[in-house]
């Protein structure tokens, strides 16, 4: 954990330096941080009302913030090109359009908070940056949105409860950016706790923290480096297909409010009535719900092998039924699960590239890294990035 704290401080300092280069000299900016997350079980279940098991990671978004005296809101990023500039007082009334850039995420949050008419909506310079790969399935978007909500809340003196900031982040992604995402990511970021997984039931948003045996186990994330431009469209298509399955199956199950409520037997009875791709999506969801409950039981019973098996089976289902994997992700899962000190592995996040997550014996980190790198290079000619995580303290201001 000491190494992690040092990394966070170094990234915060880099953000301060970049801030003065971009926005010029003056008062030191305040620095806010929000983590990313990795999801271990419950793939594509949040928008189907199922349970998920994410963990925040000590990588995320750093936001340097300083007041301006001219009432303008200026936002820039050290990670991506393009700036946003607008008038704070008229922003909500001006009803700005999406820019199609990274700035839409914080802009959507700002608009949401301004709609609540804060007492002191002063002008601000905001510089975004961080050490979380963008578009890798580690929830860079929820990290930037929850981080923005925290920074604006502090700079505008809103003092809203942490869960309000989580909801402001969610609304920005859904209503302004236009991703039909579930609740998992901002909750995982907002409810982070070190050495714990979050158990979040997305049907009613009830949640609890499950301890992880970090003496024995470590969680690694391996990044394929693959980024798919069309991933957002593919994601929304999966959401539509699940909705289609639910609308067809719901009349056969009294009281069903989401796909999670449909028993597998009902899908079997109705399968021939559904388009093949829609039936496959529904099968993944219904079986993944069962796997996620079993995984939780294994974790609570101190049986990591049982937990890992559910993860590896989840990957097969994501590949065959939900069809969101790619050859590079499959290589990483295949190499990891061939090792006797690995409990399980699967893709994490939406898929279509990005990262896998691996749960394994913490003593064997070097060996894991070496094996994954060797196999991956032999098949794909590049090296994956492999890193280990133990959770995070959650969104906060850094001193
Ligand atoms: C993306 C979405 C999440 C969730 C995952 C898949 O990360 O933002 O809401 O649906 O995909 O589990």
Boltz pocket constraint, residues with backbone or C-beta under 6 A from the ligand:
constraints:
  - pocket:
      binder: B
      contacts: [[A, 39], [A, 42], [A, 43], [A, 44], [A, 45], [A, 46], [A, 47], [A, 137], [A, 139], [A, 181], [A, 182], [A, 183], [A, 184], [A, 185], [A, 349], [A, 350], [A, 351]]
      max_distance: 6.0
